[in-house]
Amino acid sequence: MFDSARAMETILAAWKFALSYFKRTWELSDYPVRIRQFSAEPETRGRSGPAFTWSAQIVHWWMMGGHGYSRAEALEKLGANFAQRKAQATPLPRPGTSVPLSFASDDRIRRHEALAVDFFDRILGLRYDECFVSDESSLWDFHGEESNAHLHRRVVVTYGVDLSDLETAVIADILERIAGAGHALPNRSLQPGSIAADGPDSKQS
């Protein structure tokens, strides 16, 4: 099954590559896209929010993608990320070609890697090891809301740390703030009915 899917992706990428020579500018529809659905695993229960269950990525340009709770949402976020990249001055890679992964430094993130794993799980609803994260990564890279207020509320409930005075949304800065406050990792053995056990956006009765 896996080999068959990979073969189809290779064929689609080759087809999009050939078609790209008939256009001077490329839109998202000109690129081969992989869409995947993930099962909701038992260990995701009790986190601050459900993990994203859908992803959409451009084949061979794997850093260009989007996550969501539905197929449509994942594609919408991919479209937004693509539009942001297209607005930059540098040319887009040709559809179907392999784009090498490039990373900024991640030294600061790695200094708090255990906390980063927990933060991505409980605050962003993502698996840290499935994301491309550097010291330049921001909260804005992982959601499509108009502000970061909902994530700030989760951080307060989960770690007891207020980010309202933090002028940056850079994740490395946030991890350093949490670690510096003495909340390296939250208590996962919370009693049922507590805010963090039920999720940070839940309400107490």
N, C-alpha and C positions, 0 to 999 in steps of 0.2 A: 504493500500500500504506500509506504513511504517512498520507495524507489519510483513508483508510478507517478506520485505527486511531484517529485523532483524532476522527472522527465517532462511532465506537462509544463512545469515552470520554465524549463530550459527551452522548450519549443515556443512557448508564448514570448519569452524574452527575445528569441531569434526573430520571431515574426514582427514584434514591435520595433526591433532594431532595423529591420529592412524597411518598414513603413516610415521610419523617421527621416529617411532621405528624401521623402516627398514633401516635407514641410520645413519651413525655416524657423518656426517657433513651436515649442512643445507645451502642451497642457497635460494635466494629470492623466487624462484619458489616453494619452499617447504612451503611457508607461505600463509595463506588466505589474499587476498588483496581486500579492498573496493575502488572502483573508483567512484567518484562523479563529476558531472558537475553542475556548478552554473550559473544562469542567470546573464547577465550584467545588474545591476540595474541602474536606472536613476541617483542616487546620485553619481555614480562613474564617471560621466562626469566632465571634468574640472580638474581632479587630474593630477599628474605628469605622470601617465601612467595607462593603463587599469588594473583593478584588475585581478588576476589570476582566471580563470574560471574552472579549473580542479584540483582535488586533488586525491592523491592515498595514502592510509594508510593501514598498516597491521592490520587486525582485532584483537582486544584485546591487541594490542601493538600500541596504538594510537599515541604515540609520534614519532613513526617511520613512516615518510610520506614524500611526496613531492608535490609541487604545480607547475602548469604550465599553459600556454595559450592553450594547447592541451592535449589530453589524453596521447599521446606519450611523451610529455615533462614532464608531472607529473610523469609518470612511470620511465622515465630516471632519474629524480631527486631522486625519491624513491630509485632506484637502486644505485645511487651514495652515498646516505646517509647510505644505508644498507651496502655497501662495506666498508665505513669508519668505521662503528660500528663493522663489522666483523674483521677488522684489529686490533682491540683492544684486550688486553690480556684476558679480562673477557669473559666467555662463552656466547653464544647467548641464549636467552630464547627459550624453545621448541616451535615449531609451534603450534598454536591453543590455547596456554595458555594465561591467563590474566597477563599482565605485569603492576604492580602498577606504577602509576605516581609518579615520584620523581622530586623535584624541588630544585634548588639552591636558595639562597636568592634573593628576588626581591625588596628589600628595596629602592635601588637607582632608579630603574625604576618607582616605585610607587610614588616617590617624584615628578616625572614629568609625571604623568599618562596621563593628558590631552594632553600634547605635544607628548607622545608616541603614543596615538591613532591617532593623526594627522600625525605623522611621518610615521607610518606604512601605512596609507592610501595614502599619497601623494608621499612618497619616495619609498616604497617597493610594493605598490599596493596590500596590504593585509589588512584584518580586524584584528585589534589588539586583539579583544576578541576571535578570533578563533585560536590564536597562543599560543604556550607555550614559554613564555619569562621570562628569569631570568637576574640577574646582570651579568651573564657570557655569555649571548647571543651575537652573533657577526653578522655583516653584512653578513659574509660568510655562515651563517646558512640559508639564505633566497634567495640565487641566485646561479647560476652555472657558472657565467662568470669567466674569468681569473684574473680580478682585480676588485677593487671597484670604479674605476674611474668614471663610468657612474652614480653611486649613489652619489659620491662627487659632480658631476656637478649638479645633481638635488637639492642637499642641498644648493648649492650656489644660484641657481635660486629661490628656494622656500623660503629659510630662510635668504639668504644673508650672510651665514657663510662659511668660507673656512676651509676645514678639511685637506688640503694637508700636514700640519705640525703635524697632529695628528698621532702618531705612532701606535695607537691601532684601531681596527675595532669594539671594544666593544660598543654596542648600548648605554649602560648607560653612557659611557664617551662622546659619541656624543651628547646625549640629554643634558648633563650638559654643554657642550660647547655651544650649541644653546641657552639654557636658560640663561647662563652667559653672552651671547652677547646681551641680551635684546630682543631676538626674540622668546618669549614664544610660540606664534602662529602667522602664517602668515595671511595677509589680504585676506580673502576669497571673498571679494566683488570687485575683480579685473575686469577691463573693458575688454570686448572681444578684442582679438588681442594682448594682452600683453603676454609675454613669459609664465608666470605662469598660466594664464588662458587657454592658448592653450596647455600647457604641457611643461616641462622643456627641452625636447629634440627637440621642434619645433623651426623653424628658422623664424626670422623676415624678411619680404620682404623688 
